[in-house]
């Protein structure tokens, strides 16, 4: 039979572990919320926005440690002066946090939201949320706050163009 002190001690122990578990869960939720980004915010943070795919020859020769990739552009939605001969150099040097896309693993068409890294190459502007995969003329926008899970590619491209234009007009005022 447990004494009152034994019961109280056991309850405090259980309560302590419950608090620790709640803190761990809350930290994960706070981190996830901190990385949420809306489409206007993503466009604002990005110097270049391109629609296209990895150059297959670069993809075949790249290893996991590769730091440069060539991205063939089908359309440049923002920052056209950064694209030379229909390609843009991508940095593939991911920080160890794990939230950054390994660009060498891209397959098929994608829309990339990019920022310049030391003027030599471009990196994703907001972790994996900066990569919108395209499948069957549908843009997978599930990682962008306020966007549907999927939407028609042309509709998403038009939304991006409209927001880029609005931001450029606001900046020039």
Buried (B, 14 or more C-beta within 10 A) or exposed (E): EEEEEEEEEEEEEEEEEEEEEEEEEEEEEEEEEEBEBEBBBBBBBBBBBBBBBBBEEBBEEBEEEBBBBBBBBEBBBBBEEBBEEBBBBBBBBBEEEEBBBEBBEBEEBBBBBBBBBEEEBBBBBBBBBBBBBBEEEBBBBEBBBEBEEBBEBEEBBEBBBEBBEEBEEEEEE
